Amino acid sequence: MKGLPQMFQIEKRNRKKTPHTCPKETPMSITRRGFLAGTAASAAAAAWSPVRAADSPTPKREVVLKLSSQAGIKGGVIPGASLDEKLAKMEKWGFDAVEVYRDAVGDEKTYLDAIGKTQLKVSAVCFGSIEGNLVSEIPEKRREGKETLRRALETAGQLGAVGLIYVPAFNGETKLTNQEIRQILLDTLPELGEHAAKAGTKLLLEPLNRKEAFFLRQLADAASICRDCNNPGVCMMGDFYHMGIEETSDLGAFISAGDYLHHVHLASRTRVLPGQDERSFVDGFRGLKMVGYQDYCSFECGVRGDRDVEIPKSMAFLRDQWELAVV
Amino acid sequence: MKGLPQMFQIEKRNRKKTPHTCPKETPMSITRRGFLAGTAASAAAAAWSPVRAADSPTPKREVVLKLSSQAGIKGGVIPGASLDEKLAKMEKWGFDAVEVYRDAVGDEKTYLDAIGKTQLKVSAVCFGSIEGNLVSEIPEKRREGKETLRRALETAGQLGAVGLIYVPAFNGETKLTNQEIRQILLDTLPELGEHAAKAGTKLLLEPLNRKEAFFLRQLADAASICRDCNNPGVCMMGDFYHMGIEETSDLGAFISAGDYLHHVHLASRTRVLPGQDERSFVDGFRGLKMVGYQDYCSFECGVRGDRDVEIPKSMAFLRDQWELAVV
């Protein structure tokens, strides 16, 4: 039982006394999803006694590549004259889900009707930053931001989306510092997380690259916010394009994200379709397999060339990269 | 050749065109130490062609646990009435190296003479922040900080230390923001890295926890600074105590640190000897093995109880944890 199974014994820490994911574990080491990772640390609590993590059975959680793409009434990666046409094409190509834009808020019925004609699920609602309102230096704007997010979370819930993608602030949208923004998030997000959970969805923090947002550039940092919030509705995502700029290791980043990770954006180094430049997805996919990722990987990128040719090609490329990601 | 060897194929990215560690690789995927990790991304450059990373031989770099401890003329973890006595004890207990304090700067001969009587190496010089001078809001202080660091790097080189441990600023030592501090480091550290390399040592950035330093809390962030500096003399370390507060995964953090990691501090959750509380080191040690870590793990902690009893006990505990860290 050495080698492979051990790789799934990833430990995770929660600084609070009541970790939401695995309440039976010690605060310093909670089990990642179904894997029995906590054994080592639990045994270590009885200091000096030999720790035998390898003795434990390690059930492996099946992880499959579920592909999604952004598509809206207007715009999106998928070609088509109407939402119906785009969704039909996605289904034909073998997508599992669609990621919609913020125009779905208030127009839920249009999306539900269109998506209802297919077998597609909704992976996420790509919402953005609401002009950085939630972390504005102006308290009134922060209140507005909270209300807007509450409403959007309800939409995400109605659509059955895994989560609502949320960026705290793009550069220039707030005058506050990293520390101040972080504190506001810790003060605000748990309440929004509660609201998300009631709506059957999650708030998903999205780290970007420094050119777009100086605050929240790395997955480990987003994960630490999720940990500090300690609320099952406050989670995060990763985007291969931004990760290519900010992370030194896709594998390390996804392992640090761990259970908090509930969405992934797919784009190449030059932000076109995966496979259209030299960007490898193998290391990142290995990370997704190692953490037992259960949600969607979704195109957010441009396309070089004929979309009807290049998108299926990119899907095949990704499936090949997924196979190469051996853990 | 599937399973275990694949785990060592960790990709790493360098945003610059001239990565210093592996100039023959593509910028997007450079080989980690001796492991042939680049195959996937290199082949992926020829887009759409199936990538067969698993076809490559994967030489495994041997990784051993080399223990060190802080010890100085005054103070340190190791008991003893004099430096000679402390070092003799360390050698007897099976330590591989000693980590000295900043009082070694200007007093190199005392340390060299004492250490020369043993087989111990010098793991690091624990230097600190020089009052945050290098990242001060006052330019004159920044110049002073640079000179002080240059001098200390020479000491580290003379002692044969792997590196000089450097904290950009403890809380309250600078009025600058995260972004400003980071920019100063990118502007300043490459020159200091050159100086370090000439002296035969390295500058080691140390991430702390938020209570001690709001700037630089996570290993992935330190690694991104090292990557952006792109200088072989600018590297980093990790401290299990701070990591316990700031990281969601020791494994993810060390993988993100990767080749930039050249020193590790050992302390338990409550900052006493490893094994004296419930803190597990297995997940972190697995990370060290996965990245092919070649340097020292060094005690920086308090001790509960009789040092002469507890320190050897902790060393045995760590060796046991090391064995449990199966990759």
Interface residues (C-beta under 8 A of the other chain):
Chain A: K2 G3 L4 Q6 M7 Q9 I10 E11 K12 R13 R15 T26 M28 S29 A37 A40 A41 S42 A44 A45 A47 W48 P50 V51 R52 A53 A54 T177 N178 Q179 F214 R217 Q218 L219 A220 D221 A223 S224 C226 R227 G244 I245 E246 E247 T248 S249 D250 L251 G252 A253 F254 I255 S256 A257 G258 Y260 R269 G275 Q276 D277 E278 R279 S280 V282 D283 R286 K313 A316 F317 D320 Q321 L324 V326 V327
Chain B: K2 G3 L4 Q6 M7 Q9 I10 E11 K12 R13 R15 T26 M28 S29 A37 A40 A41 S42 A44 A45 A47 W48 P50 V51 R52 A53 A54 T177 N178 Q179 F214 R217 Q218 L219 A220 D221 A223 S224 C226 R227 G244 I245 E246 E247 T248 S249 D250 L251 G252 A253 F254 I255 S256 A257 G258 Y260 R269 G275 Q276 D277 E278 R279 S280 V282 D283 R286 K313 F317 D320 Q321 L324 V326 V327
